[in-house]
Amino acid sequence: MDIINFRSEPKRTPFAPEWNYYLAEEVIVDVDFKKLFKFLKTQEQKVLKLKTTTDGYTGLGSNSTTAKHGQYNVFKWRNKEITKLKNSIILLHNKFINYLNIKIDSKIYINSWFNILRKKQSIKTHLHGTTPDSYLSGNICVSCDGTSTVYINPVNTINDPVTYKSKNIVGKIILFQSNIPHYSTPHKNDKERMTIAFDLMMHKQKHSVQLI
């Protein structure tokens, strides 16, 4: 597990901003991502028939699996590779929480969807949550070639933003605080770029399933 930390220097005035944001990433090695890609492709047309909620400011539009994210949950589907993926998320979550010495007494739930980028597409800057009950979000690369996901320090997003550029490789999972903005670089390959995105929560929502 690699830890990325956006951390401010000690403030020297009463009104100087302070921040301390964390991300964790590693590569999943026990999932067959080629099989997972094929399975998710079989679900694409079914998902596209669902009601559009919002594309979450990603710029992917209403005719995308992303824009249906409020209507389905990847982790409700029966598939061997998805089961293994769920276990990988649990392991990274627990390592991350232990690293930060945080005690969690609540159940943890997950909502999840998948994103498909075709040639010349990219995901615009967006974030997953800023509500008082927001928790953690994540991203898993299923199929990718030559793209990166860029995470932005939430305090410094305008003038010379401080960023962490994570090169997308198959199997990489990154867990981050839900209020951290992020975007992807343009996809330049003919084969689709596919990622699984998810939100972790301490309360049950529509379509969510218990993770821990």
C-alpha positions in Angstrom: 0.0 0.0 0.0 1.3 3.4 -1.0 0.0 6.5 1.0 -0.4 9.9 -0.6 -0.9 12.9 1.7 -1.9 16.4 0.9 -0.7 18.2 4.0 -0.3 21.8 4.8 2.7 23.4 6.6 2.0 24.7 10.1 0.0 27.9 9.8 1.6 31.1 10.9 -1.5 33.3 11.1 -5.0 32.7 12.6 -6.6 32.7 9.1 -4.2 30.6 7.2 -5.8 27.4 5.7 -5.0 24.0 7.0 -5.4 20.6 5.3 -4.6 17.0 5.7 -6.0 14.7 3.1 -5.1 11.1 2.4 -5.2 8.6 -0.5 -4.1 5.0 -0.6 -3.3 2.9 -3.6 -2.0 -0.5 -4.6 -2.3 -3.1 -7.4 -4.7 -6.0 -7.2 -3.0 -9.2 -8.4 -5.6 -12.0 -7.8 -8.4 -10.8 -10.1 -8.6 -11.7 -13.8 -9.3 -8.3 -15.3 -9.7 -9.6 -18.8 -12.6 -11.8 -17.7 -14.0 -8.9 -15.6 -13.8 -6.6 -18.6 -15.7 -9.1 -20.7 -18.4 -9.6 -18.1 -19.0 -5.8 -17.6 -19.2 -5.4 -21.3 -22.1 -7.8 -21.3 -23.9 -5.6 -18.8 -23.3 -2.3 -20.7 -26.5 -2.3 -22.8 -28.6 -3.4 -19.9 -27.3 -0.6 -17.8 -27.8 2.0 -20.6 -31.5 1.1 -20.6 -31.8 2.3 -17.0 -33.1 5.7 -15.9 -30.5 8.5 -16.1 -29.7 10.2 -12.8 -26.7 12.4 -13.5 -23.2 11.8 -15.0 -21.8 13.3 -11.8 -20.2 16.3 -13.6 -17.9 13.8 -15.4 -18.9 15.2 -18.8 -19.7 11.7 -20.1 -23.3 12.6 -20.8 -26.6 10.9 -20.3 -25.9 7.9 -22.6 -23.2 6.5 -20.4 -23.0 3.8 -17.7 -21.8 6.5 -15.4 -25.0 8.5 -15.8 -27.0 5.5 -14.6 -24.9 5.1 -11.4 -27.8 5.8 -9.1 -29.8 2.8 -10.6 -27.5 -0.1 -10.2 -24.6 -1.5 -8.1 -21.7 -3.6 -9.6 -21.4 -5.5 -6.4 -24.9 -6.8 -6.6 -23.9 -8.9 -9.7 -22.9 -12.5 -9.3 -19.5 -12.9 -10.7 -16.3 -14.6 -9.4 -14.0 -11.7 -10.2 -16.4 -9.2 -8.6 -16.4 -11.3 -5.4 -12.6 -11.2 -5.4 -12.6 -7.5 -6.1 -14.9 -6.9 -3.1 -12.4 -8.7 -0.9 -9.6 -6.5 -2.2 -11.5 -3.4 -1.3 -12.1 -4.7 2.2 -8.4 -5.4 2.6 -7.2 -2.0 1.4 -9.9 -0.2 3.5 -8.8 -2.0 6.6 -5.1 -1.4 6.0 -5.8 2.3 5.3 -7.9 2.8 8.4 -5.3 1.0 10.5 -2.5 3.1 9.1 -4.4 6.3 10.1 -5.2 4.8 13.5 -8.9 5.3 13.0 -11.4 3.2 14.9 -14.6 2.3 13.0 -17.5 0.9 14.9 -20.0 1.2 12.1 -21.0 -1.1 9.3 -19.6 0.0 5.9 -21.7 -0.1 2.8 -20.7 0.3 -0.9 -22.4 1.7 -4.0 -20.5 1.1 -7.2 -20.8 1.7 -11.0 -18.5 1.3 -14.0 -17.2 4.0 -16.4 -16.3 3.4 -20.1 -14.2 5.9 -22.1 -13.8 5.6 -25.8 -11.2 7.3 -27.9 -10.7 11.0 -27.2 -13.0 10.9 -24.2 -11.9 12.0 -20.7 -13.5 12.4 -17.3 -13.9 16.0 -16.2 -13.0 17.3 -12.7 -15.6 16.2 -10.2 -15.9 14.9 -6.6 -18.0 12.3 -4.9 -19.2 14.0 -1.7 -19.0 16.9 0.7 -21.9 16.1 3.0 -21.4 15.6 6.7 -21.7 11.9 6.3 -19.4 11.5 3.3 -16.6 8.9 3.9 -14.4 7.3 1.3 -14.5 6.7 -2.5 -12.4 4.6 -4.8 -11.4 3.8 -8.4 -10.2 0.5 -10.0 -8.7 0.3 -13.4 -10.1 -2.7 -15.4 -8.8 -1.8 -18.8 -6.6 1.2 -19.6 -3.6 2.3 -21.8 -1.8 5.6 -21.4 -4.1 7.5 -19.2 -3.8 8.9 -15.7 -6.2 10.0 -13.0 -5.3 13.3 -11.3 -6.3 14.0 -7.8 -6.4 17.6 -6.6 -5.7 19.1 -3.1 -9.3 20.2 -2.2 -8.0 23.5 -0.7 -5.8 24.6 -3.5 -7.8 23.9 -6.7 -7.5 27.2 -8.7 -4.2 29.0 -8.5 -1.4 26.5 -9.3 -3.3 23.5 -7.9 -1.4 20.9 -5.9 -2.1 17.5 -7.6 -1.2 13.8 -7.5 -1.1 12.1 -10.9 -1.7 8.4 -10.7 -0.8 6.5 -13.8 -3.6 4.1 -14.7 -2.5 0.5 -14.9 -4.7 -2.6 -15.0 -5.5 -3.7 -11.4 -4.6 -0.4 -9.7 -7.0 0.5 -6.9 -7.0 3.9 -5.2 -9.0 4.8 -2.1 -9.5 8.5 -1.3 -11.5 10.9 0.8 -14.8 11.5 -1.0 -14.3 15.3 -1.1 -11.0 15.1 -3.2 -11.6 16.4 -6.7 -10.2 14.3 -9.6 -10.2 13.9 -13.3 -8.8 11.7 -16.0 -6.5 12.5 -18.9 -7.9 11.9 -22.5 -8.1 8.3 -23.6 -6.2 7.9 -26.9 -6.6 4.1 -27.6 -9.1 2.4 -29.8 -9.9 -0.2 -27.0 -12.3 1.2 -24.4 -10.9 2.4 -21.1 -12.9 0.9 -18.2 -12.9 1.7 -14.5 -15.0 0.7 -11.6 -15.8 3.6 -9.3 -17.4 3.3 -5.8 -18.5 5.1 -2.7 -18.1 3.7 0.8 -20.6 4.8 3.4 -21.5 4.3 7.0 -25.2 4.2 6.3 -27.3 2.1 3.9 -28.6 3.7 0.7 -30.7 2.6 -2.2 -28.8 -0.1 -4.1 -26.0 -0.3 -1.5 -24.7 -3.5 -0.1 -22.8 -4.2 3.1 -19.1 -4.4 2.6 -17.9 -4.8 6.2 
